[in-house]
Structure formats: structure tokens, C-alpha cells
Amino acid sequence: MLLLSLTLLLSSCSGQKVEKNTPVISKGDYNFTMYDSNNVKIAEGVFDIEKYEGEVISGKYNFTKVISEFEGYGNMRGGNFTGSINEKEKMLLVDTNPGQADRNVFFNLNIRKSPIEGTWYYTAFRKAAKYSRIKLTKK
């Protein structure tokens, strides 16, 4: 009877795939690359996640190379950021100018796999948002 129970238990466990359900983001430095709407590289920098607690992150970022100034660059010359993680959707929304609603740049990042990719966009109260690609890779 014991042998039959163990056989059933082991056979029910075999063949099941266990998927990694953890986002691929953690504290530390990431290189980022921003692209324009034509998918041409316009800027590179470092994104440093200093704090990651629950669904909230924060840290600093700076540009290492600006190939072409872009709309929103004047408000995003480096500094602090905050972000919130949607665990269910495996998405991260980053605010590059915390406390400033108008004329701001946001990142929407898919944190399911590496490299982390998504879109960035510039918003202003009287302007439609334009979405372009961004990519982060862990240093």
C-alpha cells in the first residue's frame, strides 16, 4: 500500500513544468538605450535601482551618451526616479521626474525576460504622448 501511494505521488509530480514567475529586475545598475520613433538610437545611460521594496523601486539615472536630443530631454538630464511594479502583468512603470506631472518622461518596461524592453514616452498637458522603444540590460 505504501509503495502504491509513493508511486502515485511521484508519477503525479513528473512532467510538470515550473515556470519562473519572478520579474527579472533587481537592485543594481542597468545600461539603458533609448530609441526614437524610427528605432534609431538616441541616448545611452545608466539606471541604478537603489531601493526595491514590494512593488516600489527608486534610484538614480544618468546619461553617458546623448546622440540626439529628444523631446523631454531638457526635463530628464539625469537624477532620481521612482517606479511601481505590477507583479501580475510583470510590468514596471518608471517616473523619471518624481513630483512633476507636466513635461515628464516615463518608461513602461516588460520585466518578464532579459533584456528588459518596453517603451518610453514624453507627456505634457497640452500634447499627445509619443511612444518609442527603450532597452535595459543588467551590468
C-alpha positions as CSV (number, residue, x, y, z in Angstrom):
1,M,0.0,0.0,0.0
2,L,2.8,2.4,0.9
3,L,4.6,1.5,-2.3
4,L,1.5,2.2,-4.4
5,S,1.0,5.6,-2.6
6,L,4.6,6.7,-3.3
7,T,4.3,5.6,-7.0
8,L,1.1,7.6,-7.5
9,L,2.6,10.6,-5.7
10,L,5.8,10.6,-7.8
11,S,4.0,10.0,-11.1
12,S,1.7,12.9,-10.4
13,C,4.7,15.3,-9.9
14,S,6.6,14.3,-13.1
15,G,6.1,16.2,-16.3
16,Q,5.0,19.4,-14.6
17,K,6.8,22.5,-15.8
18,V,7.7,25.0,-13.1
19,E,7.9,28.5,-14.7
20,K,9.9,31.2,-13.2
21,N,7.3,33.7,-12.0
22,T,9.7,36.3,-10.6
23,P,10.4,39.5,-12.5
24,V,13.9,39.8,-13.9
25,I,14.6,43.1,-12.2
26,S,16.6,43.6,-9.1
27,K,18.7,46.2,-7.3
28,G,21.8,47.3,-9.2
29,D,23.0,49.0,-12.3
30,Y,21.5,48.6,-15.8
31,N,22.6,50.1,-19.0
32,F,19.8,51.7,-20.9
33,T,19.4,52.6,-24.5
34,M,16.7,54.9,-25.8
35,Y,15.4,54.9,-29.4
36,D,13.4,57.4,-31.4
37,S,10.1,56.5,-33.3
38,N,12.2,55.3,-36.3
39,N,14.0,52.9,-33.9
40,V,17.3,54.9,-34.2
41,K,19.4,55.0,-31.1
42,I,19.3,58.5,-29.5
43,A,20.7,58.1,-26.0
44,E,22.5,55.7,-23.6
45,G,22.9,55.8,-19.9
46,V,23.0,54.0,-16.5
47,F,19.9,53.2,-14.5
48,D,20.7,52.4,-10.8
49,I,18.0,50.7,-8.8
50,E,18.9,51.5,-5.2
51,K,15.7,50.5,-3.4
52,Y,13.3,47.7,-4.2
53,E,10.6,47.1,-1.6
54,G,7.5,45.2,-2.5
55,E,6.1,46.8,-5.6
56,V,8.1,50.1,-5.4
57,I,11.5,50.9,-6.7
58,S,13.7,54.0,-6.7
59,G,17.1,55.1,-7.6
60,K,19.2,57.4,-9.9
61,Y,19.9,57.5,-13.6
62,N,22.3,59.5,-15.8
63,F,23.1,59.7,-19.4
64,T,26.5,58.5,-20.6
65,K,25.9,59.5,-24.3
66,V,23.3,61.6,-26.0
67,I,23.4,61.1,-29.7
68,S,20.4,63.3,-30.5
69,E,18.5,65.5,-28.1
70,F,14.8,64.4,-27.9
71,E,11.6,65.9,-26.7
72,G,11.7,65.6,-22.9
73,Y,15.5,65.6,-22.7
74,G,15.5,69.0,-21.1
75,N,13.4,67.7,-18.2
76,M,15.4,64.4,-18.0
77,R,19.0,65.2,-17.7
78,G,19.7,62.7,-15.0
79,G,18.6,62.5,-11.4
80,N,16.2,60.5,-9.3
81,F,13.4,58.2,-10.4
82,T,10.6,56.2,-8.8
83,G,8.7,53.3,-10.2
84,S,5.9,50.9,-9.4
85,I,5.8,47.2,-10.4
86,N,2.7,45.4,-11.5
87,E,3.5,41.8,-10.4
88,K,0.6,40.3,-12.2
89,E,1.4,41.9,-15.5
90,K,5.2,41.8,-15.0
91,M,5.4,45.5,-15.9
92,L,7.4,48.3,-14.4
93,L,6.3,52.0,-14.8
94,V,9.2,54.4,-14.1
95,D,8.7,58.2,-13.5
96,T,12.0,60.0,-14.4
97,N,10.9,63.2,-12.6
98,P,9.1,62.3,-9.4
99,G,6.8,65.1,-8.3
100,Q,6.5,66.7,-11.8
101,A,3.3,65.8,-13.7
102,D,3.7,68.1,-16.7
103,R,6.6,67.7,-19.2
104,N,7.8,64.4,-18.0
105,V,9.3,61.2,-19.4
106,F,8.0,57.7,-18.3
107,F,9.3,54.2,-19.1
108,N,6.9,51.2,-19.4
109,L,9.0,48.1,-19.1
110,N,8.2,44.5,-19.6
111,I,10.1,42.7,-16.7
112,R,9.3,39.1,-17.8
113,K,12.6,38.4,-19.5
114,S,16.0,39.8,-20.1
115,P,16.9,42.1,-21.7
116,I,14.2,44.3,-20.3
117,E,12.4,46.1,-23.1
118,G,9.5,48.5,-23.4
119,T,8.6,52.0,-24.4
120,W,9.4,55.5,-23.2
121,Y,7.2,58.5,-23.7
122,Y,7.1,62.2,-23.1
123,T,3.9,63.7,-21.7
124,A,2.8,67.3,-21.4
125,F,-0.7,68.6,-20.5
126,R,-1.3,70.0,-24.0
127,K,0.5,67.4,-26.0
128,A,-0.2,63.9,-27.1
129,A,2.2,61.3,-25.9
130,K,4.6,59.7,-28.4
131,Y,5.9,56.2,-27.6
132,S,9.3,54.9,-28.5
133,R,11.4,51.9,-27.6
134,I,13.8,51.5,-24.6
135,K,16.0,48.6,-23.6
136,L,17.8,47.8,-20.2
137,T,20.5,45.3,-19.7
138,K,21.9,44.4,-16.3
139,K,25.6,45.4,-15.9
